[in-house]
Amino acid sequence: SKLPYLELEGQTYLGKDMEIAWMGIGDSESDKYPLQSRAFTKGTDLKNKLEELVIEGNGGGQVMESYQLGAFYVLHKTKMPNAIHPIFIMIGDEKTHPTIGVKEANIAGVSINSNISAKEVFDELKKKMAVYLIQKPYNVGVENDYTNKEIYDSWVNLLGEDHIAYLSEPERVVDVIFGILAKETGKIDEFKKEIEDRQTDDQVKTVYKALKTVHLLPAPVHINAKTVGKSTMLSPTKAKKSRGLLS
């Protein structure tokens, strides 16, 4: 429902040529469609591409999903010849599986001889783009929940605290995405002014709480406002003309 606003406001950070590639990440151990990727696009086609994703919602009961498979696909199969600083944003509530196996790699269209650790995959991906997780609670409405904390700590090990936004209210997810884009383009002050003019105090408080660790450190030194207008955003996936796996 907030897709038009996501694109319009997103352009204030990434420029008029911003494109988004949607990805659906499930569980390779239990889902029929554990990995789905759509081509980069913009405008009215964004809705069409988003609706092509199949939502299964099975889950294997092990508090893990195949985020490492999505990252592996992005690392090896996305093409972004015009992107200056692509951004990969995952939204999820579970841990990633610890490795990429040979059969799993085949799902992504890549051949490997032995297992690769998830940490190695994410470490390589972070060399190519900014990688973030918006973590929603696994157990909703439970304060100081052990499982939520365990999941959070596992992602800290992969991405670092400054690349994780823990968001308890899904209605604010688009605002949190804007906060991430603001961090990466050095526009946090503009972001804060815009959201405080538009949202209620409670809504602003929720967003700022989610972005607390993300905004704690300054933007990477190689990112500045001069790059705006030629960046690309992956919202759970990054690819200029990536081939969709859903056919």
C-alpha positions, 0 to 999 in steps of 0.5 A, spaced: 500 500 500 505 504 501 509 502 494 508 509 491 510 513 496 516 508 497 518 510 490 517 517 490 521 519 497 526 514 495 528 518 489 530 524 494 535 519 496 537 515 490 535 520 484 530 519 479 533 513 476 533 509 482 531 502 480 528 496 485 529 489 484 524 485 489 526 478 492 523 473 496 527 469 500 524 462 503 527 456 506 531 451 501 529 445 506 522 446 506 519 451 501 517 450 494 520 457 492 526 458 497 529 463 492 525 468 487 528 474 484 525 479 479 528 484 474 530 491 476 525 496 474 521 502 476 514 506 475 508 502 474 512 496 473 514 495 480 507 493 483 507 488 477 514 485 479 512 485 486 505 481 485 509 476 481 512 473 488 509 467 491 508 467 498 508 460 501 509 461 509 511 454 510 517 455 515 521 449 517 520 450 525 528 451 526 528 459 526 532 459 520 531 461 513 535 461 507 537 468 507 544 466 505 542 463 499 539 470 497 545 473 499 549 468 495 545 469 489 545 477 489 553 476 490 554 471 483 548 473 479 546 480 479 548 485 474 549 492 475 553 496 470 550 503 472 550 502 480 555 507 484 553 504 490 547 499 491 544 497 497 541 490 499 535 490 504 533 484 507 526 484 511 526 478 516 525 474 523 529 468 523 536 466 523 540 464 516 542 457 515 550 457 517 552 454 510 551 454 502 551 447 500 552 444 493 545 443 492 543 450 495 548 453 490 545 450 484 538 453 486 542 460 485 545 457 478 552 457 481 556 451 481 561 450 488 565 444 490 564 444 497 560 448 502 561 455 503 559 459 510 554 464 510 559 469 514 564 468 508 558 469 503 556 476 507 563 478 507 564 478 500 557 481 499 559 487 503 565 488 499 560 490 493 554 493 496 551 496 503 547 490 506 542 491 511 537 487 515 530 490 518 529 485 523 521 484 525 520 480 532 520 472 531 515 472 537 511 478 537 509 482 543 514 479 548 519 484 551 526 481 552 524 475 548 530 470 548 529 467 541 528 475 538 535 476 542 538 470 539 536 472 532 539 479 533 545 477 535 546 472 530 545 477 525 550 482 529 555 477 527 554 477 520 553 484 519 554 489 525 549 492 529 550 498 525 546 495 519 541 492 523 534 495 524 530 492 529 523 494 528 517 492 532 511 495 528 511 493 521 507 499 519 513 503 519 517 499 515 518 504 509 520 509 514 525 505 516 528 503 509 528 511 508 532 512 514 537 506 511 537 510 505 539 517 509 544 513 512 548 511 506 547 518 502 549 522 508 542 525 509 540 523 516 538 531 517 533 531 511 530 524 513 529 527 520 525 533 518 521 530 513 519 524 518 517 529 524 513 533 519 509 527 517 508 522 523 506 522 530 510 523 536 509 515 537 510 513 530 517 517 530 519 514 536 518 507 533 522 509 527 528 512 531 528 506 536 529 501 530 534 506 527 538 507 533 544 503 531 544 504 524 544 512 525 549 511 531 555 511 526 557 516 520 556 514 513 561 510 510 567 515 507 566 513 500 558 515 500 556 522 499 551 526 496 554 527 490 553 519 488 545 521 489 542 520 482 546 514 480 545 509 486 540 503 486 536 499 491 535 492 492 529 490 497 530 484 498 535 483 492 539 487 487 540 486 480 540 490 474 537 485 469 537 479 474 533 473 471 527 471 475 527 464 478 520 464 478 517 462 471 
